Amino acid sequence: MPIIKSAQKHMRQSQKRRLRNRAAKSTLKTLIKKVRVGIEGHDRDAAEKALLQAVPTIDRAASKGFIHKNAAARYKSRLARQVHAIPQPS
């Protein structure tokens, strides 16, 4: 436990940030996983709905600095390409 007041404040801030970052990354992973489940199940409707939820979250994570902007673009590109490769239900 730090003794100096500024170090105590820095520790509190670090803990808040760590929890916020962890929650954001967890949400991001969950939404990406939902898209991948739809892709693996060859369920285009579910995959498209999940992708529509995931894209803004990925963008938000990139703008907040949780992930790099190029990583966000890579996630979106790969997921979209995989979703559109699923044949349309007839």
PyMOL Python script that loads the backbone (N, CA, C, O; Angstrom):
from pymol import cmd

cmd.read_pdbstr("""\
ATOM      1  N   MET A   1       0.849  -1.187   0.000  1.00  0.00           N
ATOM      2  CA  MET A   1       0.000   0.000   0.000  1.00  0.00           C
ATOM      3  C   MET A   1       0.884   1.237   0.000  1.00  0.00           C
ATOM      4  O   MET A   1       1.754   1.374   0.861  1.00  0.00           O
ATOM      5  N   PRO A   2       0.677   2.132  -0.945  1.00  0.00           N
ATOM      6  CA  PRO A   2       1.509   3.328  -0.990  1.00  0.00           C
ATOM      7  C   PRO A   2       1.234   4.261   0.189  1.00  0.00           C
ATOM      8  O   PRO A   2       0.126   4.315   0.724  1.00  0.00           O
ATOM      9  N   ILE A   3       2.265   4.980   0.567  1.00  0.00           N
ATOM     10  CA  ILE A   3       2.142   5.917   1.680  1.00  0.00           C
ATOM     11  C   ILE A   3       1.861   7.323   1.162  1.00  0.00           C
ATOM     12  O   ILE A   3       1.078   8.065   1.756  1.00  0.00           O
ATOM     13  N   ILE A   4       2.496   7.682   0.067  1.00  0.00           N
ATOM     14  CA  ILE A   4       2.362   9.026  -0.491  1.00  0.00           C
ATOM     15  C   ILE A   4       0.960   9.192  -1.095  1.00  0.00           C
ATOM     16  O   ILE A   4       0.442   8.303  -1.770  1.00  0.00           O
ATOM     17  N   LYS A   5       0.374  10.351  -0.830  1.00  0.00           N
ATOM     18  CA  LYS A   5      -1.012  10.619  -1.217  1.00  0.00           C
ATOM     19  C   LYS A   5      -1.227  10.505  -2.729  1.00  0.00           C
ATOM     20  O   LYS A   5      -2.222   9.932  -3.173  1.00  0.00           O
ATOM     21  N   SER A   6      -0.303  11.045  -3.514  1.00  0.00           N
ATOM     22  CA  SER A   6      -0.458  10.993  -4.970  1.00  0.00           C
ATOM     23  C   SER A   6      -0.351   9.555  -5.481  1.00  0.00           C
ATOM     24  O   SER A   6      -1.003   9.191  -6.459  1.00  0.00           O
ATOM     25  N   ALA A   7       0.467   8.745  -4.824  1.00  0.00           N
ATOM     26  CA  ALA A   7       0.595   7.339  -5.214  1.00  0.00           C
ATOM     27  C   ALA A   7      -0.689   6.572  -4.892  1.00  0.00           C
ATOM     28  O   ALA A   7      -1.090   5.675  -5.634  1.00  0.00           O
ATOM     29  N   GLN A   8      -1.330   6.938  -3.773  1.00  0.00           N
ATOM     30  CA  GLN A   8      -2.607   6.309  -3.405  1.00  0.00           C
ATOM     31  C   GLN A   8      -3.669   6.639  -4.458  1.00  0.00           C
ATOM     32  O   GLN A   8      -4.443   5.773  -4.868  1.00  0.00           O
ATOM     33  N   LYS A   9      -3.693   7.897  -4.885  1.00  0.00           N
ATOM     34  CA  LYS A   9      -4.660   8.318  -5.902  1.00  0.00           C
ATOM     35  C   LYS A   9      -4.382   7.595  -7.220  1.00  0.00           C
ATOM     36  O   LYS A   9      -5.306   7.129  -7.887  1.00  0.00           O
ATOM     37  N   HIS A  10      -3.117   7.508  -7.583  1.00  0.00           N
ATOM     38  CA  HIS A  10      -2.758   6.822  -8.828  1.00  0.00           C
ATOM     39  C   HIS A  10      -3.195   5.359  -8.781  1.00  0.00           C
ATOM     40  O   HIS A  10      -3.646   4.813  -9.789  1.00  0.00           O
ATOM     41  N   MET A  11      -3.065   4.727  -7.626  1.00  0.00           N
ATOM     42  CA  MET A  11      -3.482   3.328  -7.474  1.00  0.00           C
ATOM     43  C   MET A  11      -4.994   3.196  -7.652  1.00  0.00           C
ATOM     44  O   MET A  11      -5.469   2.264  -8.300  1.00  0.00           O
ATOM     45  N   ARG A  12      -5.749   4.138  -7.071  1.00  0.00           N
ATOM     46  CA  ARG A  12      -7.211   4.104  -7.231  1.00  0.00           C
ATOM     47  C   ARG A  12      -7.595   4.292  -8.691  1.00  0.00           C
ATOM     48  O   ARG A  12      -8.470   3.592  -9.201  1.00  0.00           O
ATOM     49  N   GLN A  13      -6.947   5.233  -9.363  1.00  0.00           N
ATOM     50  CA  GLN A  13      -7.242   5.479 -10.772  1.00  0.00           C
ATOM     51  C   GLN A  13      -6.899   4.260 -11.629  1.00  0.00           C
ATOM     52  O   GLN A  13      -7.654   3.887 -12.527  1.00  0.00           O
ATOM     53  N   SER A  14      -5.767   3.653 -11.342  1.00  0.00           N
ATOM     54  CA  SER A  14      -5.333   2.472 -12.103  1.00  0.00           C
ATOM     55  C   SER A  14      -6.331   1.334 -11.954  1.00  0.00           C
ATOM     56  O   SER A  14      -6.638   0.629 -12.915  1.00  0.00           O
ATOM     57  N   GLN A  15      -6.830   1.168 -10.741  1.00  0.00           N
ATOM     58  CA  GLN A  15      -7.793   0.091 -10.507  1.00  0.00           C
ATOM     59  C   GLN A  15      -9.095   0.347 -11.259  1.00  0.00           C
ATOM     60  O   GLN A  15      -9.657  -0.573 -11.854  1.00  0.00           O
ATOM     61  N   LYS A  16      -9.575   1.579 -11.239  1.00  0.00           N
ATOM     62  CA  LYS A  16     -10.792   1.927 -11.986  1.00  0.00           C
ATOM     63  C   LYS A  16     -10.606   1.664 -13.479  1.00  0.00           C
ATOM     64  O   LYS A  16     -11.463   1.070 -14.133  1.00  0.00           O
ATOM     65  N   ARG A  17      -9.469   2.119 -14.001  1.00  0.00           N
ATOM     66  CA  ARG A  17      -9.187   1.938 -15.428  1.00  0.00           C
ATOM     67  C   ARG A  17      -9.072   0.470 -15.790  1.00  0.00           C
ATOM     68  O   ARG A  17      -9.561   0.037 -16.833  1.00  0.00           O
ATOM     69  N   ARG A  18      -8.414  -0.301 -14.914  1.00  0.00           N
ATOM     70  CA  ARG A  18      -8.246  -1.727 -15.172  1.00  0.00           C
ATOM     71  C   ARG A  18      -9.596  -2.422 -15.257  1.00  0.00           C
ATOM     72  O   ARG A  18      -9.820  -3.240 -16.149  1.00  0.00           O
ATOM     73  N   LEU A  19     -10.495  -2.103 -14.338  1.00  0.00           N
ATOM     74  CA  LEU A  19     -11.821  -2.714 -14.342  1.00  0.00           C
ATOM     75  C   LEU A  19     -12.631  -2.284 -15.570  1.00  0.00           C
ATOM     76  O   LEU A  19     -13.339  -3.095 -16.168  1.00  0.00           O
ATOM     77  N   ARG A  20     -12.521  -1.010 -15.937  1.00  0.00           N
ATOM     78  CA  ARG A  20     -13.231  -0.504 -17.112  1.00  0.00           C
ATOM     79  C   ARG A  20     -12.708  -1.171 -18.384  1.00  0.00           C
ATOM     80  O   ARG A  20     -13.485  -1.583 -19.245  1.00  0.00           O
ATOM     81  N   ASN A  21     -11.388  -1.272 -18.490  1.00  0.00           N
ATOM     82  CA  ASN A  21     -10.794  -1.914 -19.661  1.00  0.00           C
ATOM     83  C   ASN A  21     -11.181  -3.384 -19.742  1.00  0.00           C
ATOM     84  O   ASN A  21     -11.480  -3.900 -20.819  1.00  0.00           O
ATOM     85  N   ARG A  22     -11.173  -4.046 -18.600  1.00  0.00           N
ATOM     86  CA  ARG A  22     -11.509  -5.465 -18.570  1.00  0.00           C
ATOM     87  C   ARG A  22     -12.951  -5.697 -18.998  1.00  0.00           C
ATOM     88  O   ARG A  22     -13.237  -6.634 -19.744  1.00  0.00           O
ATOM     89  N   ALA A  23     -13.851  -4.856 -18.532  1.00  0.00           N
ATOM     90  CA  ALA A  23     -15.266  -4.995 -18.896  1.00  0.00           C
ATOM     91  C   ALA A  23     -15.462  -4.743 -20.390  1.00  0.00           C
ATOM     92  O   ALA A  23     -16.214  -5.460 -21.051  1.00  0.00           O
ATOM     93  N   ALA A  24     -14.787  -3.729 -20.917  1.00  0.00           N
ATOM     94  CA  ALA A  24     -14.928  -3.400 -22.336  1.00  0.00           C
ATOM     95  C   ALA A  24     -14.381  -4.523 -23.210  1.00  0.00           C
ATOM     96  O   ALA A  24     -15.000  -4.889 -24.209  1.00  0.00           O
ATOM     97  N   LYS A  25     -13.236  -5.066 -22.842  1.00  0.00           N
ATOM     98  CA  LYS A  25     -12.646  -6.153 -23.625  1.00  0.00           C
ATOM     99  C   LYS A  25     -13.498  -7.406 -23.553  1.00  0.00           C
ATOM    100  O   LYS A  25     -13.617  -8.140 -24.534  1.00  0.00           O
ATOM    101  N   SER A  26     -14.088  -7.650 -22.397  1.00  0.00           N
ATOM    102  CA  SER A  26     -14.956  -8.812 -22.235  1.00  0.00           C
ATOM    103  C   SER A  26     -16.195  -8.684 -23.122  1.00  0.00           C
ATOM    104  O   SER A  26     -16.588  -9.643 -23.786  1.00  0.00           O
ATOM    105  N   THR A  27     -16.803  -7.510 -23.131  1.00  0.00           N
ATOM    106  CA  THR A  27     -17.972  -7.258 -23.976  1.00  0.00           C
ATOM    107  C   THR A  27     -17.619  -7.439 -25.447  1.00  0.00           C
ATOM    108  O   THR A  27     -18.372  -8.044 -26.209  1.00  0.00           O
ATOM    109  N   LEU A  28     -16.471  -6.911 -25.831  1.00  0.00           N
ATOM    110  CA  LEU A  28     -16.005  -7.014 -27.213  1.00  0.00           C
ATOM    111  C   LEU A  28     -15.831  -8.477 -27.620  1.00  0.00           C
ATOM    112  O   LEU A  28     -16.284  -8.895 -28.685  1.00  0.00           O
ATOM    113  N   LYS A  29     -15.172  -9.242 -26.760  1.00  0.00           N
ATOM    114  CA  LYS A  29     -14.941 -10.664 -27.055  1.00  0.00           C
ATOM    115  C   LYS A  29     -16.253 -11.426 -27.164  1.00  0.00           C
ATOM    116  O   LYS A  29     -16.404 -12.290 -28.028  1.00  0.00           O
ATOM    117  N   THR A  30     -17.206 -11.106 -26.286  1.00  0.00           N
ATOM    118  CA  THR A  30     -18.503 -11.786 -26.299  1.00  0.00           C
ATOM    119  C   THR A  30     -19.243 -11.527 -27.606  1.00  0.00           C
ATOM    120  O   THR A  30     -19.798 -12.453 -28.199  1.00  0.00           O
ATOM    121  N   LEU A  31     -19.255 -10.277 -28.056  1.00  0.00           N
ATOM    122  CA  LEU A  31     -19.967  -9.941 -29.286  1.00  0.00           C
ATOM    123  C   LEU A  31     -19.299 -10.579 -30.507  1.00  0.00           C
ATOM    124  O   LEU A  31     -19.986 -11.043 -31.417  1.00  0.00           O
ATOM    125  N   ILE A  32     -17.981 -10.603 -30.528  1.00  0.00           N
ATOM    126  CA  ILE A  32     -17.267 -11.246 -31.633  1.00  0.00           C
ATOM    127  C   ILE A  32     -17.548 -12.744 -31.632  1.00  0.00           C
ATOM    128  O   ILE A  32     -17.700 -13.360 -32.687  1.00  0.00           O
ATOM    129  N   LYS A  33     -17.614 -13.318 -30.437  1.00  0.00           N
ATOM    130  CA  LYS A  33     -17.893 -14.747 -30.319  1.00  0.00           C
ATOM    131  C   LYS A  33     -19.295 -15.078 -30.841  1.00  0.00           C
ATOM    132  O   LYS A  33     -19.489 -16.120 -31.466  1.00  0.00           O
ATOM    133  N   LYS A  34     -20.275 -14.198 -30.590  1.00  0.00           N
ATOM    134  CA  LYS A  34     -21.634 -14.422 -31.093  1.00  0.00           C
ATOM    135  C   LYS A  34     -21.661 -14.456 -32.617  1.00  0.00           C
ATOM    136  O   LYS A  34     -22.374 -15.262 -33.215  1.00  0.00           O
ATOM    137  N   VAL A  35     -20.879 -13.575 -33.242  1.00  0.00           N
ATOM    138  CA  VAL A  35     -20.802 -13.565 -34.704  1.00  0.00           C
ATOM    139  C   VAL A  35     -20.192 -14.881 -35.185  1.00  0.00           C
ATOM    140  O   VAL A  35     -20.692 -15.501 -36.123  1.00  0.00           O
ATOM    141  N   ARG A  36     -19.114 -15.298 -34.536  1.00  0.00           N
ATOM    142  CA  ARG A  36     -18.432 -16.529 -34.949  1.00  0.00           C
ATOM    143  C   ARG A  36     -19.307 -17.756 -34.760  1.00  0.00           C
ATOM    144  O   ARG A  36     -19.237 -18.693 -35.556  1.00  0.00           O
ATOM    145  N   VAL A  37     -20.130 -17.766 -33.718  1.00  0.00           N
ATOM    146  CA  VAL A  37     -21.055 -18.890 -33.497  1.00  0.00           C
ATOM    147  C   VAL A  37     -22.060 -18.957 -34.641  1.00  0.00           C
ATOM    148  O   VAL A  37     -22.367 -20.043 -35.135  1.00  0.00           O
ATOM    149  N   GLY A  38     -22.575 -17.803 -35.067  1.00  0.00           N
ATOM    150  CA  GLY A  38     -23.496 -17.760 -36.204  1.00  0.00           C
ATOM    151  C   GLY A  38     -22.828 -18.224 -37.487  1.00  0.00           C
ATOM    152  O   GLY A  38     -23.450 -18.900 -38.306  1.00  0.00           O
ATOM    153  N   ILE A  39     -21.567 -17.866 -37.664  1.00  0.00           N
ATOM    154  CA  ILE A  39     -20.821 -18.270 -38.860  1.00  0.00           C
ATOM    155  C   ILE A  39     -20.613 -19.783 -38.862  1.00  0.00           C
ATOM    156  O   ILE A  39     -20.838 -20.446 -39.875  1.00  0.00           O
ATOM    157  N   GLU A  40     -20.185 -20.318 -37.729  1.00  0.00           N
ATOM    158  CA  GLU A  40     -19.928 -21.759 -37.628  1.00  0.00           C
ATOM    159  C   GLU A  40     -21.205 -22.575 -37.765  1.00  0.00           C
ATOM    160  O   GLU A  40     -21.178 -23.701 -38.263  1.00  0.00           O
ATOM    161  N   GLY A  41     -22.324 -22.008 -37.324  1.00  0.00           N
ATOM    162  CA  GLY A  41     -23.603 -22.697 -37.438  1.00  0.00           C
ATOM    163  C   GLY A  41     -24.267 -22.495 -38.791  1.00  0.00           C
ATOM    164  O   GLY A  41     -25.369 -22.991 -39.022  1.00  0.00           O
ATOM    165  N   HIS A  42     -23.609 -21.773 -39.682  1.00  0.00           N
ATOM    166  CA  HIS A  42     -24.137 -21.463 -41.019  1.00  0.00           C
ATOM    167  C   HIS A  42     -25.506 -20.794 -40.934  1.00  0.00           C
ATOM    168  O   HIS A  42     -26.364 -20.996 -41.794  1.00  0.00           O
ATOM    169  N   ASP A  43     -25.698 -19.991 -39.878  1.00  0.00           N
ATOM    170  CA  ASP A  43     -26.945 -19.254 -39.685  1.00  0.00           C
ATOM    171  C   ASP A  43     -26.694 -17.792 -40.058  1.00  0.00           C
ATOM    172  O   ASP A  43     -26.268 -16.990 -39.227  1.00  0.00           O
ATOM    173  N   ARG A  44     -26.961 -17.467 -41.306  1.00  0.00           N
ATOM    174  CA  ARG A  44     -26.621 -16.132 -41.818  1.00  0.00           C
ATOM    175  C   ARG A  44     -27.398 -15.026 -41.104  1.00  0.00           C
ATOM    176  O   ARG A  44     -26.842 -13.966 -40.818  1.00  0.00           O
ATOM    177  N   ASP A  45     -28.672 -15.264 -40.817  1.00  0.00           N
ATOM    178  CA  ASP A  45     -29.476 -14.230 -40.156  1.00  0.00           C
ATOM    179  C   ASP A  45     -28.909 -13.882 -38.780  1.00  0.00           C
ATOM    180  O   ASP A  45     -28.750 -12.710 -38.438  1.00  0.00           O
ATOM    181  N   ALA A  46     -28.609 -14.918 -37.999  1.00  0.00           N
ATOM    182  CA  ALA A  46     -28.059 -14.692 -36.657  1.00  0.00           C
ATOM    183  C   ALA A  46     -26.695 -14.025 -36.733  1.00  0.00           C
ATOM    184  O   ALA A  46     -26.382 -13.138 -35.939  1.00  0.00           O
ATOM    185  N   ALA A  47     -25.887 -14.457 -37.693  1.00  0.00           N
ATOM    186  CA  ALA A  47     -24.545 -13.887 -37.843  1.00  0.00           C
ATOM    187  C   ALA A  47     -24.614 -12.418 -38.247  1.00  0.00           C
ATOM    188  O   ALA A  47     -23.832 -11.602 -37.758  1.00  0.00           O
ATOM    189  N   GLU A  48     -25.549 -12.074 -39.142  1.00  0.00           N
ATOM    190  CA  GLU A  48     -25.695 -10.677 -39.569  1.00  0.00           C
ATOM    191  C   GLU A  48     -26.188  -9.790 -38.425  1.00  0.00           C
ATOM    192  O   GLU A  48     -25.715  -8.666 -38.260  1.00  0.00           O
ATOM    193  N   LYS A  49     -27.136 -10.296 -37.640  1.00  0.00           N
ATOM    194  CA  LYS A  49     -27.635  -9.529 -36.494  1.00  0.00           C
ATOM    195  C   LYS A  49     -26.511  -9.302 -35.481  1.00  0.00           C
ATOM    196  O   LYS A  49     -26.349  -8.204 -34.950  1.00  0.00           O
ATOM    197  N   ALA A  50     -25.750 -10.350 -35.228  1.00  0.00           N
ATOM    198  CA  ALA A  50     -24.641 -10.231 -34.283  1.00  0.00           C
ATOM    199  C   ALA A  50     -23.571  -9.279 -34.815  1.00  0.00           C
ATOM    200  O   ALA A  50     -22.965  -8.529 -34.050  1.00  0.00           O
ATOM    201  N   LEU A  51     -23.342  -9.314 -36.119  1.00  0.00           N
ATOM    202  CA  LEU A  51     -22.354  -8.419 -36.733  1.00  0.00           C
ATOM    203  C   LEU A  51     -22.795  -6.961 -36.600  1.00  0.00           C
ATOM    204  O   LEU A  51     -21.975  -6.081 -36.334  1.00  0.00           O
ATOM    205  N   LEU A  52     -24.096  -6.709 -36.787  1.00  0.00           N
ATOM    206  CA  LEU A  52     -24.611  -5.344 -36.652  1.00  0.00           C
ATOM    207  C   LEU A  52     -24.445  -4.815 -35.225  1.00  0.00           C
ATOM    208  O   LEU A  52     -24.309  -3.609 -35.020  1.00  0.00           O
ATOM    209  N   GLN A  53     -24.458  -5.712 -34.247  1.00  0.00           N
ATOM    210  CA  GLN A  53     -24.219  -5.306 -32.860  1.00  0.00           C
ATOM    211  C   GLN A  53     -22.730  -5.131 -32.596  1.00  0.00           C
ATOM    212  O   GLN A  53     -22.323  -4.238 -31.853  1.00  0.00           O
ATOM    213  N   ALA A  54     -21.924  -5.988 -33.209  1.00  0.00           N
ATOM    214  CA  ALA A  54     -20.489  -6.007 -32.919  1.00  0.00           C
ATOM    215  C   ALA A  54     -19.748  -4.823 -33.530  1.00  0.00           C
ATOM    216  O   ALA A  54     -18.827  -4.290 -32.911  1.00  0.00           O
ATOM    217  N   VAL A  55     -20.133  -4.404 -34.729  1.00  0.00           N
ATOM    218  CA  VAL A  55     -19.378  -3.356 -35.439  1.00  0.00           C
ATOM    219  C   VAL A  55     -19.305  -2.044 -34.643  1.00  0.00           C
ATOM    220  O   VAL A  55     -18.207  -1.510 -34.485  1.00  0.00           O
ATOM    221  N   PRO A  56     -20.418  -1.501 -34.138  1.00  0.00           N
ATOM    222  CA  PRO A  56     -20.290  -0.257 -33.374  1.00  0.00           C
ATOM    223  C   PRO A  56     -19.464  -0.427 -32.092  1.00  0.00           C
ATOM    224  O   PRO A  56     -18.764   0.491 -31.667  1.00  0.00           O
ATOM    225  N   THR A  57     -19.557  -1.604 -31.492  1.00  0.00           N
ATOM    226  CA  THR A  57     -18.788  -1.863 -30.275  1.00  0.00           C
ATOM    227  C   THR A  57     -17.302  -1.914 -30.592  1.00  0.00           C
ATOM    228  O   THR A  57     -16.482  -1.404 -29.829  1.00  0.00           O
ATOM    229  N   ILE A  58     -16.956  -2.527 -31.716  1.00  0.00           N
ATOM    230  CA  ILE A  58     -15.557  -2.581 -32.142  1.00  0.00           C
ATOM    231  C   ILE A  58     -15.048  -1.165 -32.421  1.00  0.00           C
ATOM    232  O   ILE A  58     -13.940  -0.811 -32.019  1.00  0.00           O
ATOM    233  N   ASP A  59     -15.862  -0.356 -33.109  1.00  0.00           N
ATOM    234  CA  ASP A  59     -15.481   1.028 -33.387  1.00  0.00           C
ATOM    235  C   ASP A  59     -15.278   1.825 -32.101  1.00  0.00           C
ATOM    236  O   ASP A  59     -14.320   2.587 -31.970  1.00  0.00           O
ATOM    237  N   ARG A  60     -16.187   1.635 -31.164  1.00  0.00           N
ATOM    238  CA  ARG A  60     -16.099   2.343 -29.886  1.00  0.00           C
ATOM    239  C   ARG A  60     -14.843   1.936 -29.126  1.00  0.00           C
ATOM    240  O   ARG A  60     -14.168   2.775 -28.530  1.00  0.00           O
ATOM    241  N   ALA A  61     -14.536   0.641 -29.153  1.00  0.00           N
ATOM    242  CA  ALA A  61     -13.333   0.160 -28.468  1.00  0.00           C
ATOM    243  C   ALA A  61     -12.086   0.764 -29.083  1.00  0.00           C
ATOM    244  O   ALA A  61     -11.133   1.083 -28.371  1.00  0.00           O
ATOM    245  N   ALA A  62     -12.083   0.925 -30.400  1.00  0.00           N
ATOM    246  CA  ALA A  62     -10.926   1.520 -31.073  1.00  0.00           C
ATOM    247  C   ALA A  62     -10.813   3.007 -30.739  1.00  0.00           C
ATOM    248  O   ALA A  62      -9.712   3.516 -30.527  1.00  0.00           O
ATOM    249  N   SER A  63     -11.945   3.699 -30.693  1.00  0.00           N
ATOM    250  CA  SER A  63     -11.897   5.134 -30.418  1.00  0.00           C
ATOM    251  C   SER A  63     -11.488   5.416 -28.974  1.00  0.00           C
ATOM    252  O   SER A  63     -10.875   6.446 -28.696  1.00  0.00           O
ATOM    253  N   LYS A  64     -11.821   4.513 -28.059  1.00  0.00           N
ATOM    254  CA  LYS A  64     -11.456   4.682 -26.650  1.00  0.00           C
ATOM    255  C   LYS A  64     -10.040   4.193 -26.358  1.00  0.00           C
ATOM    256  O   LYS A  64      -9.487   4.458 -25.291  1.00  0.00           O
ATOM    257  N   GLY A  65      -9.459   3.473 -27.325  1.00  0.00           N
ATOM    258  CA  GLY A  65      -8.084   3.012 -27.136  1.00  0.00           C
ATOM    259  C   GLY A  65      -7.960   1.626 -26.525  1.00  0.00           C
ATOM    260  O   GLY A  65      -6.858   1.224 -26.150  1.00  0.00           O
ATOM    261  N   PHE A  66      -9.050   0.888 -26.415  1.00  0.00           N
ATOM    262  CA  PHE A  66      -8.972  -0.467 -25.876  1.00  0.00           C
ATOM    263  C   PHE A  66      -8.252  -1.391 -26.852  1.00  0.00           C
ATOM    264  O   PHE A  66      -7.502  -2.283 -26.456  1.00  0.00           O
ATOM    265  N   ILE A  67      -8.504  -1.152 -28.143  1.00  0.00           N
ATOM    266  CA  ILE A  67      -7.789  -1.884 -29.190  1.00  0.00           C
ATOM    267  C   ILE A  67      -7.299  -0.867 -30.218  1.00  0.00           C
ATOM    268  O   ILE A  67      -7.803   0.254 -30.286  1.00  0.00           O
ATOM    269  N   HIS A  68      -6.332  -1.262 -30.999  1.00  0.00           N
ATOM    270  CA  HIS A  68      -5.774  -0.376 -32.025  1.00  0.00           C
ATOM    271  C   HIS A  68      -6.776  -0.239 -33.172  1.00  0.00           C
ATOM    272  O   HIS A  68      -7.559  -1.154 -33.427  1.00  0.00           O
ATOM    273  N   LYS A  69      -6.750   0.890 -33.853  1.00  0.00           N
ATOM    274  CA  LYS A  69      -7.713   1.129 -34.931  1.00  0.00           C
ATOM    275  C   LYS A  69      -7.534   0.134 -36.070  1.00  0.00           C
ATOM    276  O   LYS A  69      -8.514  -0.248 -36.709  1.00  0.00           O
ATOM    277  N   ASN A  70      -6.300  -0.293 -36.336  1.00  0.00           N
ATOM    278  CA  ASN A  70      -6.074  -1.286 -37.386  1.00  0.00           C
ATOM    279  C   ASN A  70      -6.598  -2.658 -36.970  1.00  0.00           C
ATOM    280  O   ASN A  70      -7.088  -3.418 -37.805  1.00  0.00           O
ATOM    281  N   ALA A  71      -6.494  -2.971 -35.691  1.00  0.00           N
ATOM    282  CA  ALA A  71      -7.043  -4.235 -35.185  1.00  0.00           C
ATOM    283  C   ALA A  71      -8.563  -4.228 -35.336  1.00  0.00           C
ATOM    284  O   ALA A  71      -9.160  -5.242 -35.696  1.00  0.00           O
ATOM    285  N   ALA A  72      -9.185  -3.085 -35.061  1.00  0.00           N
ATOM    286  CA  ALA A  72     -10.634  -2.952 -35.213  1.00  0.00           C
ATOM    287  C   ALA A  72     -11.037  -3.162 -36.671  1.00  0.00           C
ATOM    288  O   ALA A  72     -12.002  -3.868 -36.961  1.00  0.00           O
ATOM    289  N   ALA A  73     -10.297  -2.549 -37.573  1.00  0.00           N
ATOM    290  CA  ALA A  73     -10.594  -2.697 -39.001  1.00  0.00           C
ATOM    291  C   ALA A  73     -10.432  -4.149 -39.431  1.00  0.00           C
ATOM    292  O   ALA A  73     -11.219  -4.662 -40.226  1.00  0.00           O
ATOM    293  N   ARG A  74      -9.410  -4.802 -38.903  1.00  0.00           N
ATOM    294  CA  ARG A  74      -9.160  -6.209 -39.234  1.00  0.00           C
ATOM    295  C   ARG A  74     -10.298  -7.099 -38.739  1.00  0.00           C
ATOM    296  O   ARG A  74     -10.764  -7.969 -39.474  1.00  0.00           O
ATOM    297  N   TYR A  75     -10.749  -6.890 -37.497  1.00  0.00           N
ATOM    298  CA  TYR A  75     -11.875  -7.665 -36.955  1.00  0.00           C
ATOM    299  C   TYR A  75     -13.110  -7.499 -37.830  1.00  0.00           C
ATOM    300  O   TYR A  75     -13.740  -8.478 -38.228  1.00  0.00           O
ATOM    301  N   LYS A  76     -13.447  -6.247 -38.124  1.00  0.00           N
ATOM    302  CA  LYS A  76     -14.660  -5.961 -38.898  1.00  0.00           C
ATOM    303  C   LYS A  76     -14.584  -6.575 -40.286  1.00  0.00           C
ATOM    304  O   LYS A  76     -15.552  -7.167 -40.763  1.00  0.00           O
ATOM    305  N   SER A  77     -13.445  -6.436 -40.926  1.00  0.00           N
ATOM    306  CA  SER A  77     -13.268  -6.936 -42.283  1.00  0.00           C
ATOM    307  C   SER A  77     -13.402  -8.455 -42.336  1.00  0.00           C
ATOM    308  O   SER A  77     -14.115  -8.998 -43.179  1.00  0.00           O
ATOM    309  N   ARG A  78     -12.715  -9.122 -41.434  1.00  0.00           N
ATOM    310  CA  ARG A  78     -12.734 -10.591 -41.436  1.00  0.00           C
ATOM    311  C   ARG A  78     -14.115 -11.140 -41.104  1.00  0.00           C
ATOM    312  O   ARG A  78     -14.589 -12.085 -41.734  1.00  0.00           O
ATOM    313  N   LEU A  79     -14.755 -10.532 -40.105  1.00  0.00           N
ATOM    314  CA  LEU A  79     -16.090 -11.013 -39.720  1.00  0.00           C
ATOM    315  C   LEU A  79     -17.092 -10.782 -40.850  1.00  0.00           C
ATOM    316  O   LEU A  79     -17.888 -11.666 -41.165  1.00  0.00           O
ATOM    317  N   ALA A  80     -17.052  -9.601 -41.458  1.00  0.00           N
ATOM    318  CA  ALA A  80     -17.985  -9.296 -42.542  1.00  0.00           C
ATOM    319  C   ALA A  80     -17.774 -10.243 -43.718  1.00  0.00           C
ATOM    320  O   ALA A  80     -18.737 -10.730 -44.309  1.00  0.00           O
ATOM    321  N   ARG A  81     -16.517 -10.499 -44.053  1.00  0.00           N
ATOM    322  CA  ARG A  81     -16.212 -11.392 -45.176  1.00  0.00           C
ATOM    323  C   ARG A  81     -16.733 -12.807 -44.898  1.00  0.00           C
ATOM    324  O   ARG A  81     -17.268 -13.465 -45.791  1.00  0.00           O
ATOM    325  N   GLN A  82     -16.571 -13.267 -43.657  1.00  0.00           N
ATOM    326  CA  GLN A  82     -17.035 -14.612 -43.313  1.00  0.00           C
ATOM    327  C   GLN A  82     -18.557 -14.692 -43.298  1.00  0.00           C
ATOM    328  O   GLN A  82     -19.131 -15.694 -43.724  1.00  0.00           O
ATOM    329  N   VAL A  83     -19.212 -13.638 -42.810  1.00  0.00           N
ATOM    330  CA  VAL A  83     -20.686 -13.634 -42.771  1.00  0.00           C
ATOM    331  C   VAL A  83     -21.236 -13.646 -44.196  1.00  0.00           C
ATOM    332  O   VAL A  83     -22.178 -14.381 -44.491  1.00  0.00           O
ATOM    333  N   HIS A  84     -20.654 -12.840 -45.076  1.00  0.00           N
ATOM    334  CA  HIS A  84     -21.167 -12.760 -46.448  1.00  0.00           C
ATOM    335  C   HIS A  84     -20.839 -13.997 -47.282  1.00  0.00           C
ATOM    336  O   HIS A  84     -21.398 -14.191 -48.362  1.00  0.00           O
ATOM    337  N   ALA A  85     -19.927 -14.835 -46.773  1.00  0.00           N
ATOM    338  CA  ALA A  85     -19.604 -16.079 -47.488  1.00  0.00           C
ATOM    339  C   ALA A  85     -20.637 -17.169 -47.199  1.00  0.00           C
ATOM    340  O   ALA A  85     -20.682 -18.181 -47.898  1.00  0.00           O
ATOM    341  N   ILE A  86     -21.463 -16.968 -46.176  1.00  0.00           N
ATOM    342  CA  ILE A  86     -22.507 -17.947 -45.857  1.00  0.00           C
ATOM    343  C   ILE A  86     -23.594 -17.825 -46.908  1.00  0.00           C
ATOM    344  O   ILE A  86     -24.052 -16.717 -47.190  1.00  0.00           O
ATOM    345  N   PRO A  87     -24.022 -18.949 -47.502  1.00  0.00           N
ATOM    346  CA  PRO A  87     -25.074 -18.863 -48.525  1.00  0.00           C
ATOM    347  C   PRO A  87     -26.405 -18.391 -47.941  1.00  0.00           C
ATOM    348  O   PRO A  87     -26.725 -18.674 -46.786  1.00  0.00           O
ATOM    349  N   GLN A  88     -27.175 -17.668 -48.757  1.00  0.00           N
ATOM    350  CA  GLN A  88     -28.484 -17.172 -48.350  1.00  0.00           C
ATOM    351  C   GLN A  88     -29.441 -18.342 -48.136  1.00  0.00           C
ATOM    352  O   GLN A  88     -29.450 -19.284 -48.928  1.00  0.00           O
ATOM    353  N   PRO A  89     -30.253 -18.291 -47.065  1.00  0.00           N
ATOM    354  CA  PRO A  89     -31.258 -19.331 -46.903  1.00  0.00           C
ATOM    355  C   PRO A  89     -32.363 -19.185 -47.963  1.00  0.00           C
ATOM    356  O   PRO A  89     -32.821 -18.080 -48.254  1.00  0.00           O
ATOM    357  N   SER A  90     -32.770 -20.309 -48.520  1.00  0.00           N
ATOM    358  CA  SER A  90     -33.778 -20.213 -49.579  1.00  0.00           C
ATOM    359  C   SER A  90     -35.140 -20.683 -49.143  1.00  0.00           C
ATOM    360  O   SER A  90     -36.084 -20.659 -49.932  1.00  0.00           O
TER     361      SER A  90
END
""", "prot")
cmd.dss("prot")
cmd.show_as("cartoon", "prot")
cmd.util.cbc("prot")
cmd.orient("prot")
